[in-house]
Amino acid sequence: MEPRVRSVGHAFAIMRLLAGGEAMTLSEIARGCALSPSTCLGLLRTLVGERVLVAQPGKRYGLAPAWREGSARWADPHAQIVATARPLLDRAARQLDAPVGLWRVVAGERLQLIALGESAASTRIHMQVGQRQPIGGGATGRALAAAQALDEAELAARFAAVRWERVLDLAAYRGQIADAARDGYAVDDRYGHAGVRSIAVAVPGNPPTLCLSVSFFAADAGCARDAEAGQLLNELADQLYASSNAA
């Protein structure tokens, strides 16, 4: 694999985030690209100076018109990964007998389901491609937080933005993220959705912006199944990462 220049990758991440058409503030862009505010500000000033971005009222930034035209052709870095992921998600869903999803970070503060493998079970947990949830919620939120090594302020902000189904305090949430970093997968046991236990793994990236999850009915799940699902999702994450680097 050819070596990558990190700052160039971060610049393209900003451009892709803004390609949706909505102007965003410094803090929104920094969160969306998992950058520190100081690093993000330097990149924004450079991109404005190069006429890739334009500063807008309200201290917001947007793509310059020349870059916005035709942005659909280059703005979605996940199109190939989604195409690669679909048959893998279907296979994993059949193996685990539960829905397996691929999520991406969007608009800085949300996760969006971009691909889904369905099980053949007669009674299923309903999920739909395109659905969104707070970036800190569910097992996906914990897996991403562990992979991104968030500072305390950002971790607290993500936690506060989630409407939890069961009582959960910040200290316990922080402990669950530490468990995810130790075990290699994150668990949400009915905190995100009543009656649902989910397992998630972040797909490697710089920064990580993709996450895989599997959701079980809580009554059917347990620690042994967590480990099986975590191992399978980690193998799938490695396949997707290898695929993205080979593209």
C-alpha positions as CSV (number, residue, x, y, z in Angstrom):
1,M,0.0,0.0,0.0
2,E,1.3,3.5,-0.9
3,P,2.0,5.7,2.1
4,R,-0.7,8.4,2.7
5,V,-0.3,12.0,3.8
6,R,-2.6,12.4,6.7
7,S,-3.4,16.1,6.3
8,V,-4.4,15.4,2.6
9,G,-6.7,12.6,3.8
10,H,-8.3,14.9,6.4
11,A,-8.8,17.6,3.8
12,F,-10.7,15.2,1.6
13,A,-12.7,14.0,4.6
14,I,-13.8,17.7,5.1
15,M,-14.7,18.1,1.4
16,R,-16.8,14.9,1.4
17,L,-18.6,15.9,4.6
18,L,-19.6,19.2,3.0
19,A,-20.5,17.7,-0.3
20,G,-24.0,17.1,1.0
21,G,-24.6,20.7,0.4
22,E,-25.2,22.0,3.9
23,A,-22.7,24.6,5.3
24,M,-21.3,23.6,8.7
25,T,-19.5,25.3,11.6
26,L,-16.0,24.6,12.7
27,S,-17.2,22.4,15.6
28,E,-19.6,20.5,13.4
29,I,-16.9,19.7,10.9
30,A,-14.4,18.8,13.5
31,R,-16.8,16.3,15.1
32,G,-17.9,14.9,11.7
33,C,-14.3,14.2,10.7
34,A,-13.0,13.3,14.2
35,L,-10.5,16.1,14.2
36,S,-9.3,18.4,16.9
37,P,-10.7,22.0,16.5
38,S,-7.2,23.5,16.0
39,T,-6.3,21.0,13.3
40,C,-9.6,21.4,11.6
41,L,-9.4,25.2,11.7
42,G,-6.0,25.1,10.0
43,L,-7.3,22.8,7.3
44,L,-10.4,25.0,6.7
45,R,-8.3,28.1,6.4
46,T,-6.1,26.3,3.8
47,L,-9.0,25.1,1.8
48,V,-10.6,28.5,1.8
49,G,-7.3,30.0,0.7
50,E,-7.2,27.4,-2.2
51,R,-10.8,28.3,-3.1
52,V,-12.0,24.8,-2.4
53,L,-14.3,26.1,0.4
54,V,-16.0,29.4,0.9
55,A,-16.7,31.0,4.3
56,Q,-20.4,31.8,4.8
57,P,-22.4,33.8,7.3
58,G,-22.7,32.4,10.8
59,K,-19.1,31.2,10.8
60,R,-20.0,28.3,8.5
61,Y,-18.1,26.7,5.6
62,G,-19.3,25.2,2.4
63,L,-17.9,23.9,-0.8
64,A,-17.1,26.4,-3.5
65,P,-19.4,26.3,-6.5
66,A,-16.8,24.9,-8.8
67,W,-16.2,22.0,-6.4
68,R,-19.8,21.5,-5.6
69,E,-20.7,20.8,-9.3
70,G,-20.3,17.1,-10.0
71,S,-19.4,16.3,-6.4
72,A,-21.6,13.2,-6.5
73,R,-19.0,11.6,-8.6
74,W,-16.3,11.8,-6.0
75,A,-18.0,12.7,-2.7
76,D,-19.0,9.2,-1.5
77,P,-15.9,7.3,-0.4
78,H,-18.1,4.4,0.7
79,A,-19.8,3.4,-2.5
80,Q,-17.3,0.6,-3.3
81,I,-17.3,-0.6,0.3
82,V,-21.1,-0.8,0.4
83,A,-21.0,-2.9,-2.8
84,T,-18.3,-5.2,-1.3
85,A,-20.1,-5.4,2.0
86,R,-23.6,-6.5,0.9
87,P,-22.8,-10.2,0.2
88,L,-20.6,-10.3,3.3
89,L,-23.4,-8.8,5.5
90,D,-25.9,-11.3,4.1
91,R,-23.6,-14.2,4.9
92,A,-22.9,-13.0,8.4
93,A,-26.6,-12.4,9.0
94,R,-27.4,-16.0,8.0
95,Q,-24.5,-17.3,10.2
96,L,-25.6,-15.3,13.3
97,D,-29.4,-15.5,12.5
98,A,-29.7,-11.8,13.1
99,P,-29.5,-8.5,11.1
100,V,-25.9,-7.2,10.5
101,G,-25.5,-3.6,9.5
102,L,-22.8,-1.2,8.2
103,W,-23.0,2.3,9.6
104,R,-21.2,5.5,8.7
105,V,-20.7,8.9,10.4
106,V,-22.8,11.6,8.8
107,A,-23.4,15.3,9.6
108,G,-20.9,15.1,12.5
109,E,-23.4,13.9,15.1
110,R,-25.3,11.0,13.6
111,L,-24.7,7.4,12.4
112,Q,-26.5,6.3,9.2
113,L,-27.2,2.7,8.2
114,I,-25.8,2.3,4.7
115,A,-26.0,-1.5,4.1
116,L,-27.9,-4.3,5.8
117,G,-27.8,-8.1,5.8
118,E,-31.1,-9.7,6.8
119,S,-31.5,-13.0,8.6
120,A,-34.1,-15.6,7.5
121,A,-35.7,-15.8,11.0
122,S,-39.5,-15.6,11.0
123,T,-39.4,-13.0,13.8
124,R,-36.9,-10.2,13.1
125,I,-35.6,-7.0,14.5
126,H,-36.6,-4.3,12.1
127,M,-33.9,-2.1,10.6
128,Q,-33.9,0.0,7.4
129,V,-31.1,1.3,5.2
130,G,-31.0,5.1,5.7
131,Q,-32.1,5.1,9.3
132,R,-30.0,7.3,11.6
133,Q,-29.2,7.4,15.3
134,P,-27.0,9.6,17.6
135,I,-23.3,8.9,17.1
136,G,-22.8,8.0,20.7
137,G,-25.8,5.6,21.0
138,G,-25.9,1.8,20.9
139,A,-23.0,-0.6,20.6
140,T,-21.8,1.3,17.5
141,G,-21.3,4.5,19.5
142,R,-19.2,2.7,22.1
143,A,-17.2,0.9,19.4
144,L,-16.4,4.2,17.6
145,A,-15.6,6.0,20.8
146,A,-13.1,3.3,21.7
147,A,-11.5,3.4,18.2
148,Q,-11.4,7.1,18.1
149,A,-9.9,7.5,21.6
150,L,-12.1,10.5,22.4
151,D,-11.3,13.1,24.9
152,E,-13.5,13.5,28.0
153,A,-15.4,16.5,26.7
154,E,-16.4,14.9,23.4
155,L,-17.3,11.6,25.1
156,A,-19.6,13.5,27.5
157,A,-21.2,15.4,24.7
158,R,-21.9,12.2,22.7
159,F,-23.4,10.6,25.8
160,A,-25.6,13.5,26.6
161,A,-27.1,13.6,23.1
162,V,-28.5,10.1,23.5
163,R,-32.0,9.3,24.8
164,W,-31.3,6.1,26.7
165,E,-34.0,3.3,27.2
166,R,-32.5,2.4,30.6
167,V,-30.8,4.4,33.3
168,L,-27.1,4.8,32.4
169,D,-24.6,7.2,33.9
170,L,-21.5,8.6,32.3
171,A,-19.1,6.6,34.4
172,A,-20.8,3.3,33.4
173,Y,-20.8,4.4,29.8
174,R,-17.1,5.3,30.0
175,G,-16.5,1.8,31.5
176,Q,-18.3,0.1,28.7
177,I,-16.1,2.0,26.2
178,A,-13.0,0.8,28.1
179,D,-14.4,-2.8,27.9
180,A,-14.9,-2.4,24.1
181,A,-11.2,-1.3,23.7
182,R,-10.1,-4.3,25.8
183,D,-12.3,-6.9,24.1
184,G,-12.3,-5.7,20.5
185,Y,-16.0,-5.3,20.3
186,A,-18.7,-3.2,22.1
187,V,-21.9,-4.3,23.7
188,D,-25.2,-2.5,24.3
189,D,-27.6,-4.5,26.5
190,R,-31.1,-2.8,26.1
191,Y,-29.8,0.7,26.7
192,G,-30.3,1.8,23.1
193,H,-33.4,-0.1,22.2
194,A,-35.7,-2.0,24.7
195,G,-35.3,-5.7,24.4
196,V,-32.4,-5.6,22.1
197,R,-28.7,-6.5,22.7
198,S,-26.3,-5.3,20.1
199,I,-22.6,-6.0,19.3
200,A,-20.5,-3.6,17.3
201,V,-17.0,-3.2,15.9
202,A,-15.4,-0.2,14.2
203,V,-13.9,-0.7,10.8
204,P,-10.3,0.5,10.8
205,G,-9.8,3.9,9.2
206,N,-7.9,7.2,9.6
207,P,-10.1,8.4,11.3
208,P,-12.6,5.5,11.8
209,T,-16.0,6.5,10.3
210,L,-17.5,3.1,9.6
211,C,-19.0,0.6,12.1
212,L,-20.5,-2.9,11.9
213,S,-23.3,-4.1,14.2
214,V,-25.4,-7.1,14.8
215,S,-28.6,-7.0,16.9
216,F,-30.2,-9.8,18.9
217,F,-33.4,-10.1,20.9
218,A,-31.9,-9.7,24.4
219,A,-33.6,-12.9,25.6
220,D,-31.7,-14.9,23.0
221,A,-28.3,-13.3,23.6
222,G,-25.5,-13.7,26.1
223,C,-21.7,-13.5,26.6
224,A,-20.9,-16.6,24.5
225,R,-22.9,-15.1,21.6
226,D,-21.2,-11.7,22.1
227,A,-17.8,-13.3,21.6
228,E,-18.9,-15.2,18.5
229,A,-20.5,-12.1,17.0
230,G,-17.5,-9.9,18.0
231,Q,-15.1,-12.3,16.3
232,L,-17.2,-12.5,13.1
233,L,-17.6,-8.7,12.9
234,N,-13.9,-8.1,13.4
235,E,-13.1,-10.5,10.5
236,L,-15.6,-8.7,8.4
237,A,-14.2,-5.3,9.4
238,D,-10.7,-6.4,8.3
239,Q,-12.1,-7.6,4.9
240,L,-13.7,-4.2,4.3
241,Y,-10.6,-2.4,5.3
242,A,-8.5,-4.5,3.0
243,S,-11.0,-3.9,0.2
244,S,-11.0,-0.2,0.7
245,N,-7.2,0.0,0.5
246,A,-7.0,-2.2,-2.6
247,A,-9.5,0.0,-4.4
